[in-house]
């Protein structure tokens, strides 16, 4: 991860770190990225993984639960065409 990406990540996460904290966090992130690169390089094969015990997939029923206090949400928010505008990232 280059410095520009790292600075953008800190901005999006709204973090303000000291220089020593930045070095430590950047090193940790680089290490995690290296692990993901290793995992991506592993050949998994085309065969699905084996489950010795059948585990049924349980789905939950989708339900729409309307938000009741829309006016409270709108109170401190910017609106455009009926939609709430969030902060730019």
Phi and psi restraints in degrees (range 20) as a CNS / XPLOR table:
assign (resid 1 and name C) (resid 2 and name N)
       (resid 2 and name CA) (resid 2 and name C) 1.0 -83.0 20.0 2
assign (resid 2 and name N) (resid 2 and name CA)
       (resid 2 and name C) (resid 3 and name N) 1.0 171.1 20.0 2
assign (resid 2 and name C) (resid 3 and name N)
       (resid 3 and name CA) (resid 3 and name C) 1.0 -62.0 20.0 2
assign (resid 3 and name N) (resid 3 and name CA)
       (resid 3 and name C) (resid 4 and name N) 1.0 -37.4 20.0 2
assign (resid 3 and name C) (resid 4 and name N)
       (resid 4 and name CA) (resid 4 and name C) 1.0 -64.5 20.0 2
assign (resid 4 and name N) (resid 4 and name CA)
       (resid 4 and name C) (resid 5 and name N) 1.0 -44.1 20.0 2
assign (resid 4 and name C) (resid 5 and name N)
       (resid 5 and name CA) (resid 5 and name C) 1.0 -63.6 20.0 2
assign (resid 5 and name N) (resid 5 and name CA)
       (resid 5 and name C) (resid 6 and name N) 1.0 -41.4 20.0 2
assign (resid 5 and name C) (resid 6 and name N)
       (resid 6 and name CA) (resid 6 and name C) 1.0 -64.5 20.0 2
assign (resid 6 and name N) (resid 6 and name CA)
       (resid 6 and name C) (resid 7 and name N) 1.0 -43.5 20.0 2
assign (resid 6 and name C) (resid 7 and name N)
       (resid 7 and name CA) (resid 7 and name C) 1.0 -64.0 20.0 2
assign (resid 7 and name N) (resid 7 and name CA)
       (resid 7 and name C) (resid 8 and name N) 1.0 -38.0 20.0 2
assign (resid 7 and name C) (resid 8 and name N)
       (resid 8 and name CA) (resid 8 and name C) 1.0 -66.1 20.0 2
assign (resid 8 and name N) (resid 8 and name CA)
       (resid 8 and name C) (resid 9 and name N) 1.0 -40.5 20.0 2
assign (resid 8 and name C) (resid 9 and name N)
       (resid 9 and name CA) (resid 9 and name C) 1.0 -59.9 20.0 2
assign (resid 9 and name N) (resid 9 and name CA)
       (resid 9 and name C) (resid 10 and name N) 1.0 -43.9 20.0 2
assign (resid 9 and name C) (resid 10 and name N)
       (resid 10 and name CA) (resid 10 and name C) 1.0 -63.4 20.0 2
assign (resid 10 and name N) (resid 10 and name CA)
       (resid 10 and name C) (resid 11 and name N) 1.0 -38.5 20.0 2
assign (resid 10 and name C) (resid 11 and name N)
       (resid 11 and name CA) (resid 11 and name C) 1.0 -66.4 20.0 2
assign (resid 11 and name N) (resid 11 and name CA)
       (resid 11 and name C) (resid 12 and name N) 1.0 -46.3 20.0 2
assign (resid 11 and name C) (resid 12 and name N)
       (resid 12 and name CA) (resid 12 and name C) 1.0 -63.1 20.0 2
assign (resid 12 and name N) (resid 12 and name CA)
       (resid 12 and name C) (resid 13 and name N) 1.0 -38.4 20.0 2
assign (resid 12 and name C) (resid 13 and name N)
       (resid 13 and name CA) (resid 13 and name C) 1.0 -80.7 20.0 2
assign (resid 13 and name N) (resid 13 and name CA)
       (resid 13 and name C) (resid 14 and name N) 1.0 -4.4 20.0 2
assign (resid 13 and name C) (resid 14 and name N)
       (resid 14 and name CA) (resid 14 and name C) 1.0 55.8 20.0 2
assign (resid 14 and name N) (resid 14 and name CA)
       (resid 14 and name C) (resid 15 and name N) 1.0 46.8 20.0 2
assign (resid 14 and name C) (resid 15 and name N)
       (resid 15 and name CA) (resid 15 and name C) 1.0 -108.2 20.0 2
assign (resid 15 and name N) (resid 15 and name CA)
       (resid 15 and name C) (resid 16 and name N) 1.0 138.4 20.0 2
assign (resid 15 and name C) (resid 16 and name N)
       (resid 16 and name CA) (resid 16 and name C) 1.0 -120.8 20.0 2
assign (resid 16 and name N) (resid 16 and name CA)
       (resid 16 and name C) (resid 17 and name N) 1.0 113.1 20.0 2
assign (resid 16 and name C) (resid 17 and name N)
       (resid 17 and name CA) (resid 17 and name C) 1.0 -118.6 20.0 2
assign (resid 17 and name N) (resid 17 and name CA)
       (resid 17 and name C) (resid 18 and name N) 1.0 153.3 20.0 2
assign (resid 17 and name C) (resid 18 and name N)
       (resid 18 and name CA) (resid 18 and name C) 1.0 -73.0 20.0 2
assign (resid 18 and name N) (resid 18 and name CA)
       (resid 18 and name C) (resid 19 and name N) 1.0 167.2 20.0 2
assign (resid 18 and name C) (resid 19 and name N)
       (resid 19 and name CA) (resid 19 and name C) 1.0 -61.2 20.0 2
assign (resid 19 and name N) (resid 19 and name CA)
       (resid 19 and name C) (resid 20 and name N) 1.0 -38.8 20.0 2
assign (resid 19 and name C) (resid 20 and name N)
       (resid 20 and name CA) (resid 20 and name C) 1.0 -67.9 20.0 2
assign (resid 20 and name N) (resid 20 and name CA)
       (resid 20 and name C) (resid 21 and name N) 1.0 -38.6 20.0 2
assign (resid 20 and name C) (resid 21 and name N)
       (resid 21 and name CA) (resid 21 and name C) 1.0 -64.8 20.0 2
assign (resid 21 and name N) (resid 21 and name CA)
       (resid 21 and name C) (resid 22 and name N) 1.0 -40.4 20.0 2
assign (resid 21 and name C) (resid 22 and name N)
       (resid 22 and name CA) (resid 22 and name C) 1.0 -59.9 20.0 2
assign (resid 22 and name N) (resid 22 and name CA)
       (resid 22 and name C) (resid 23 and name N) 1.0 -44.3 20.0 2
assign (resid 22 and name C) (resid 23 and name N)
       (resid 23 and name CA) (resid 23 and name C) 1.0 -61.5 20.0 2
assign (resid 23 and name N) (resid 23 and name CA)
       (resid 23 and name C) (resid 24 and name N) 1.0 -44.8 20.0 2
assign (resid 23 and name C) (resid 24 and name N)
       (resid 24 and name CA) (resid 24 and name C) 1.0 -64.7 20.0 2
assign (resid 24 and name N) (resid 24 and name CA)
       (resid 24 and name C) (resid 25 and name N) 1.0 -48.0 20.0 2
assign (resid 24 and name C) (resid 25 and name N)
       (resid 25 and name CA) (resid 25 and name C) 1.0 -65.3 20.0 2
assign (resid 25 and name N) (resid 25 and name CA)
       (resid 25 and name C) (resid 26 and name N) 1.0 -42.6 20.0 2
assign (resid 25 and name C) (resid 26 and name N)
       (resid 26 and name CA) (resid 26 and name C) 1.0 -62.6 20.0 2
assign (resid 26 and name N) (resid 26 and name CA)
       (resid 26 and name C) (resid 27 and name N) 1.0 -41.1 20.0 2
assign (resid 26 and name C) (resid 27 and name N)
       (resid 27 and name CA) (resid 27 and name C) 1.0 -62.3 20.0 2
assign (resid 27 and name N) (resid 27 and name CA)
       (resid 27 and name C) (resid 28 and name N) 1.0 -43.1 20.0 2
assign (resid 27 and name C) (resid 28 and name N)
       (resid 28 and name CA) (resid 28 and name C) 1.0 -64.0 20.0 2
assign (resid 28 and name N) (resid 28 and name CA)
       (resid 28 and name C) (resid 29 and name N) 1.0 -42.8 20.0 2
assign (resid 28 and name C) (resid 29 and name N)
       (resid 29 and name CA) (resid 29 and name C) 1.0 -63.8 20.0 2
assign (resid 29 and name N) (resid 29 and name CA)
       (resid 29 and name C) (resid 30 and name N) 1.0 -43.4 20.0 2
assign (resid 29 and name C) (resid 30 and name N)
       (resid 30 and name CA) (resid 30 and name C) 1.0 -60.4 20.0 2
assign (resid 30 and name N) (resid 30 and name CA)
       (resid 30 and name C) (resid 31 and name N) 1.0 -37.3 20.0 2
assign (resid 30 and name C) (resid 31 and name N)
       (resid 31 and name CA) (resid 31 and name C) 1.0 -66.5 20.0 2
assign (resid 31 and name N) (resid 31 and name CA)
       (resid 31 and name C) (resid 32 and name N) 1.0 -41.7 20.0 2
assign (resid 31 and name C) (resid 32 and name N)
       (resid 32 and name CA) (resid 32 and name C) 1.0 -63.4 20.0 2
assign (resid 32 and name N) (resid 32 and name CA)
       (resid 32 and name C) (resid 33 and name N) 1.0 -42.6 20.0 2
assign (resid 32 and name C) (resid 33 and name N)
       (resid 33 and name CA) (resid 33 and name C) 1.0 -62.1 20.0 2
assign (resid 33 and name N) (resid 33 and name CA)
       (resid 33 and name C) (resid 34 and name N) 1.0 -40.1 20.0 2
assign (resid 33 and name C) (resid 34 and name N)
       (resid 34 and name CA) (resid 34 and name C) 1.0 -62.0 20.0 2
assign (resid 34 and name N) (resid 34 and name CA)
       (resid 34 and name C) (resid 35 and name N) 1.0 -40.0 20.0 2
assign (resid 34 and name C) (resid 35 and name N)
       (resid 35 and name CA) (resid 35 and name C) 1.0 -62.9 20.0 2
assign (resid 35 and name N) (resid 35 and name CA)
       (resid 35 and name C) (resid 36 and name N) 1.0 -43.4 20.0 2
assign (resid 35 and name C) (resid 36 and name N)
       (resid 36 and name CA) (resid 36 and name C) 1.0 -63.2 20.0 2
assign (resid 36 and name N) (resid 36 and name CA)
       (resid 36 and name C) (resid 37 and name N) 1.0 -37.3 20.0 2
assign (resid 36 and name C) (resid 37 and name N)
       (resid 37 and name CA) (resid 37 and name C) 1.0 -62.9 20.0 2
assign (resid 37 and name N) (resid 37 and name CA)
       (resid 37 and name C) (resid 38 and name N) 1.0 -39.6 20.0 2
assign (resid 37 and name C) (resid 38 and name N)
       (resid 38 and name CA) (resid 38 and name C) 1.0 -63.5 20.0 2
assign (resid 38 and name N) (resid 38 and name CA)
       (resid 38 and name C) (resid 39 and name N) 1.0 -45.1 20.0 2
assign (resid 38 and name C) (resid 39 and name N)
       (resid 39 and name CA) (resid 39 and name C) 1.0 -62.7 20.0 2
assign (resid 39 and name N) (resid 39 and name CA)
       (resid 39 and name C) (resid 40 and name N) 1.0 -40.7 20.0 2
assign (resid 39 and name C) (resid 40 and name N)
       (resid 40 and name CA) (resid 40 and name C) 1.0 -64.3 20.0 2
assign (resid 40 and name N) (resid 40 and name CA)
       (resid 40 and name C) (resid 41 and name N) 1.0 -26.8 20.0 2
assign (resid 40 and name C) (resid 41 and name N)
       (resid 41 and name CA) (resid 41 and name C) 1.0 -83.8 20.0 2
assign (resid 41 and name N) (resid 41 and name CA)
       (resid 41 and name C) (resid 42 and name N) 1.0 -6.3 20.0 2
assign (resid 41 and name C) (resid 42 and name N)
       (resid 42 and name CA) (resid 42 and name C) 1.0 -80.7 20.0 2
assign (resid 42 and name N) (resid 42 and name CA)
       (resid 42 and name C) (resid 43 and name N) 1.0 129.7 20.0 2
assign (resid 42 and name C) (resid 43 and name N)
       (resid 43 and name CA) (resid 43 and name C) 1.0 -80.2 20.0 2
assign (resid 43 and name N) (resid 43 and name CA)
       (resid 43 and name C) (resid 44 and name N) 1.0 115.5 20.0 2
assign (resid 43 and name C) (resid 44 and name N)
       (resid 44 and name CA) (resid 44 and name C) 1.0 -90.0 20.0 2
assign (resid 44 and name N) (resid 44 and name CA)
       (resid 44 and name C) (resid 45 and name N) 1.0 -19.6 20.0 2
assign (resid 44 and name C) (resid 45 and name N)
       (resid 45 and name CA) (resid 45 and name C) 1.0 84.1 20.0 2
assign (resid 45 and name N) (resid 45 and name CA)
       (resid 45 and name C) (resid 46 and name N) 1.0 171.7 20.0 2
assign (resid 45 and name C) (resid 46 and name N)
       (resid 46 and name CA) (resid 46 and name C) 1.0 -93.3 20.0 2
assign (resid 46 and name N) (resid 46 and name CA)
       (resid 46 and name C) (resid 47 and name N) 1.0 -14.5 20.0 2
assign (resid 46 and name C) (resid 47 and name N)
       (resid 47 and name CA) (resid 47 and name C) 1.0 -75.1 20.0 2
assign (resid 47 and name N) (resid 47 and name CA)
       (resid 47 and name C) (resid 48 and name N) 1.0 136.9 20.0 2
assign (resid 47 and name C) (resid 48 and name N)
       (resid 48 and name CA) (resid 48 and name C) 1.0 -67.8 20.0 2
assign (resid 48 and name N) (resid 48 and name CA)
       (resid 48 and name C) (resid 49 and name N) 1.0 155.6 20.0 2
assign (resid 48 and name C) (resid 49 and name N)
       (resid 49 and name CA) (resid 49 and name C) 1.0 -67.0 20.0 2
assign (resid 49 and name N) (resid 49 and name CA)
       (resid 49 and name C) (resid 50 and name N) 1.0 153.0 20.0 2
assign (resid 49 and name C) (resid 50 and name N)
       (resid 50 and name CA) (resid 50 and name C) 1.0 -95.5 20.0 2
assign (resid 50 and name N) (resid 50 and name CA)
       (resid 50 and name C) (resid 51 and name N) 1.0 132.9 20.0 2
assign (resid 50 and name C) (resid 51 and name N)
       (resid 51 and name CA) (resid 51 and name C) 1.0 -111.9 20.0 2
assign (resid 51 and name N) (resid 51 and name CA)
       (resid 51 and name C) (resid 52 and name N) 1.0 112.4 20.0 2
assign (resid 51 and name C) (resid 52 and name N)
       (resid 52 and name CA) (resid 52 and name C) 1.0 -66.8 20.0 2
assign (resid 52 and name N) (resid 52 and name CA)
       (resid 52 and name C) (resid 53 and name N) 1.0 -24.9 20.0 2
assign (resid 52 and name C) (resid 53 and name N)
       (resid 53 and name CA) (resid 53 and name C) 1.0 -120.5 20.0 2
assign (resid 53 and name N) (resid 53 and name CA)
       (resid 53 and name C) (resid 54 and name N) 1.0 129.2 20.0 2
assign (resid 53 and name C) (resid 54 and name N)
       (resid 54 and name CA) (resid 54 and name C) 1.0 -68.3 20.0 2
assign (resid 54 and name N) (resid 54 and name CA)
       (resid 54 and name C) (resid 55 and name N) 1.0 123.9 20.0 2
assign (resid 54 and name C) (resid 55 and name N)
       (resid 55 and name CA) (resid 55 and name C) 1.0 -113.0 20.0 2
assign (resid 55 and name N) (resid 55 and name CA)
       (resid 55 and name C) (resid 56 and name N) 1.0 112.0 20.0 2
assign (resid 55 and name C) (resid 56 and name N)
       (resid 56 and name CA) (resid 56 and name C) 1.0 -70.3 20.0 2
assign (resid 56 and name N) (resid 56 and name CA)
       (resid 56 and name C) (resid 57 and name N) 1.0 145.2 20.0 2
assign (resid 56 and name C) (resid 57 and name N)
       (resid 57 and name CA) (resid 57 and name C) 1.0 -86.6 20.0 2
assign (resid 57 and name N) (resid 57 and name CA)
       (resid 57 and name C) (resid 58 and name N) 1.0 121.5 20.0 2
assign (resid 57 and name C) (resid 58 and name N)
       (resid 58 and name CA) (resid 58 and name C) 1.0 -108.8 20.0 2
assign (resid 58 and name N) (resid 58 and name CA)
       (resid 58 and name C) (resid 59 and name N) 1.0 121.7 20.0 2
assign (resid 58 and name C) (resid 59 and name N)
       (resid 59 and name CA) (resid 59 and name C) 1.0 -101.8 20.0 2
assign (resid 59 and name N) (resid 59 and name CA)
       (resid 59 and name C) (resid 60 and name N) 1.0 145.6 20.0 2
assign (resid 59 and name C) (resid 60 and name N)
       (resid 60 and name CA) (resid 60 and name C) 1.0 -90.6 20.0 2
assign (resid 60 and name N) (resid 60 and name CA)
       (resid 60 and name C) (resid 61 and name N) 1.0 154.6 20.0 2
assign (resid 60 and name C) (resid 61 and name N)
       (resid 61 and name CA) (resid 61 and name C) 1.0 -78.3 20.0 2
assign (resid 61 and name N) (resid 61 and name CA)
       (resid 61 and name C) (resid 62 and name N) 1.0 131.6 20.0 2
assign (resid 61 and name C) (resid 62 and name N)
       (resid 62 and name CA) (resid 62 and name C) 1.0 -75.6 20.0 2
assign (resid 62 and name N) (resid 62 and name CA)
       (resid 62 and name C) (resid 63 and name N) 1.0 132.3 20.0 2
assign (resid 62 and name C) (resid 63 and name N)
       (resid 63 and name CA) (resid 63 and name C) 1.0 -133.1 20.0 2
assign (resid 63 and name N) (resid 63 and name CA)
       (resid 63 and name C) (resid 64 and name N) 1.0 139.9 20.0 2
assign (resid 63 and name C) (resid 64 and name N)
       (resid 64 and name CA) (resid 64 and name C) 1.0 -91.6 20.0 2
assign (resid 64 and name N) (resid 64 and name CA)
       (resid 64 and name C) (resid 65 and name N) 1.0 122.9 20.0 2
assign (resid 64 and name C) (resid 65 and name N)
       (resid 65 and name CA) (resid 65 and name C) 1.0 -117.1 20.0 2
assign (resid 65 and name N) (resid 65 and name CA)
       (resid 65 and name C) (resid 66 and name N) 1.0 104.9 20.0 2
assign (resid 65 and name C) (resid 66 and name N)
       (resid 66 and name CA) (resid 66 and name C) 1.0 -65.6 20.0 2
assign (resid 66 and name N) (resid 66 and name CA)
       (resid 66 and name C) (resid 67 and name N) 1.0 141.6 20.0 2
assign (resid 66 and name C) (resid 67 and name N)
       (resid 67 and name CA) (resid 67 and name C) 1.0 -76.8 20.0 2
assign (resid 67 and name N) (resid 67 and name CA)
       (resid 67 and name C) (resid 68 and name N) 1.0 123.9 20.0 2
assign (resid 67 and name C) (resid 68 and name N)
       (resid 68 and name CA) (resid 68 and name C) 1.0 -82.6 20.0 2
assign (resid 68 and name N) (resid 68 and name CA)
       (resid 68 and name C) (resid 69 and name N) 1.0 -34.0 20.0 2
assign (resid 68 and name C) (resid 69 and name N)
       (resid 69 and name CA) (resid 69 and name C) 1.0 -106.9 20.0 2
assign (resid 69 and name N) (resid 69 and name CA)
       (resid 69 and name C) (resid 70 and name N) 1.0 64.4 20.0 2
assign (resid 69 and name C) (resid 70 and name N)
       (resid 70 and name CA) (resid 70 and name C) 1.0 -63.5 20.0 2
assign (resid 70 and name N) (resid 70 and name CA)
       (resid 70 and name C) (resid 71 and name N) 1.0 -36.5 20.0 2
assign (resid 70 and name C) (resid 71 and name N)
       (resid 71 and name CA) (resid 71 and name C) 1.0 -62.4 20.0 2
assign (resid 71 and name N) (resid 71 and name CA)
       (resid 71 and name C) (resid 72 and name N) 1.0 -37.2 20.0 2
assign (resid 71 and name C) (resid 72 and name N)
       (resid 72 and name CA) (resid 72 and name C) 1.0 -64.2 20.0 2
assign (resid 72 and name N) (resid 72 and name CA)
       (resid 72 and name C) (resid 73 and name N) 1.0 -40.0 20.0 2
assign (resid 72 and name C) (resid 73 and name N)
       (resid 73 and name CA) (resid 73 and name C) 1.0 -66.9 20.0 2
assign (resid 73 and name N) (resid 73 and name CA)
       (resid 73 and name C) (resid 74 and name N) 1.0 -38.3 20.0 2
assign (resid 73 and name C) (resid 74 and name N)
       (resid 74 and name CA) (resid 74 and name C) 1.0 -73.5 20.0 2
assign (resid 74 and name N) (resid 74 and name CA)
       (resid 74 and name C) (resid 75 and name N) 1.0 -23.5 20.0 2
assign (resid 74 and name C) (resid 75 and name N)
       (resid 75 and name CA) (resid 75 and name C) 1.0 -52.8 20.0 2
assign (resid 75 and name N) (resid 75 and name CA)
       (resid 75 and name C) (resid 76 and name N) 1.0 -51.3 20.0 2
assign (resid 75 and name C) (resid 76 and name N)
       (resid 76 and name CA) (resid 76 and name C) 1.0 -104.8 20.0 2
assign (resid 76 and name N) (resid 76 and name CA)
       (resid 76 and name C) (resid 77 and name N) 1.0 16.8 20.0 2
assign (resid 76 and name C) (resid 77 and name N)
       (resid 77 and name CA) (resid 77 and name C) 1.0 -110.5 20.0 2
assign (resid 77 and name N) (resid 77 and name CA)
       (resid 77 and name C) (resid 78 and name N) 1.0 156.3 20.0 2
assign (resid 77 and name C) (resid 78 and name N)
       (resid 78 and name CA) (resid 78 and name C) 1.0 -86.7 20.0 2
assign (resid 78 and name N) (resid 78 and name CA)
       (resid 78 and name C) (resid 79 and name N) 1.0 138.1 20.0 2
assign (resid 78 and name C) (resid 79 and name N)
       (resid 79 and name CA) (resid 79 and name C) 1.0 -120.0 20.0 2
assign (resid 79 and name N) (resid 79 and name CA)
       (resid 79 and name C) (resid 80 and name N) 1.0 146.5 20.0 2
assign (resid 79 and name C) (resid 80 and name N)
       (resid 80 and name CA) (resid 80 and name C) 1.0 -144.2 20.0 2
assign (resid 80 and name N) (resid 80 and name CA)
       (resid 80 and name C) (resid 81 and name N) 1.0 119.4 20.0 2
assign (resid 80 and name C) (resid 81 and name N)
       (resid 81 and name CA) (resid 81 and name C) 1.0 53.1 20.0 2
assign (resid 81 and name N) (resid 81 and name CA)
       (resid 81 and name C) (resid 82 and name N) 1.0 38.0 20.0 2
assign (resid 81 and name C) (resid 82 and name N)
       (resid 82 and name CA) (resid 82 and name C) 1.0 85.6 20.0 2
assign (resid 82 and name N) (resid 82 and name CA)
       (resid 82 and name C) (resid 83 and name N) 1.0 -3.5 20.0 2
assign (resid 82 and name C) (resid 83 and name N)
       (resid 83 and name CA) (resid 83 and name C) 1.0 -104.5 20.0 2
assign (resid 83 and name N) (resid 83 and name CA)
       (resid 83 and name C) (resid 84 and name N) 1.0 148.6 20.0 2
assign (resid 83 and name C) (resid 84 and name N)
       (resid 84 and name CA) (resid 84 and name C) 1.0 -85.4 20.0 2
assign (resid 84 and name N) (resid 84 and name CA)
       (resid 84 and name C) (resid 85 and name N) 1.0 128.7 20.0 2
assign (resid 84 and name C) (resid 85 and name N)
       (resid 85 and name CA) (resid 85 and name C) 1.0 -92.7 20.0 2
assign (resid 85 and name N) (resid 85 and name CA)
       (resid 85 and name C) (resid 86 and name N) 1.0 124.5 20.0 2
assign (resid 85 and name C) (resid 86 and name N)
       (resid 86 and name CA) (resid 86 and name C) 1.0 -91.3 20.0 2
assign (resid 86 and name N) (resid 86 and name CA)
       (resid 86 and name C) (resid 87 and name N) 1.0 174.3 20.0 2
assign (resid 86 and name C) (resid 87 and name N)
       (resid 87 and name CA) (resid 87 and name C) 1.0 -70.6 20.0 2
assign (resid 87 and name N) (resid 87 and name CA)
       (resid 87 and name C) (resid 88 and name N) 1.0 149.1 20.0 2
assign (resid 87 and name C) (resid 88 and name N)
       (resid 88 and name CA) (resid 88 and name C) 1.0 -74.3 20.0 2
assign (resid 88 and name N) (resid 88 and name CA)
       (resid 88 and name C) (resid 89 and name N) 1.0 143.4 20.0 2
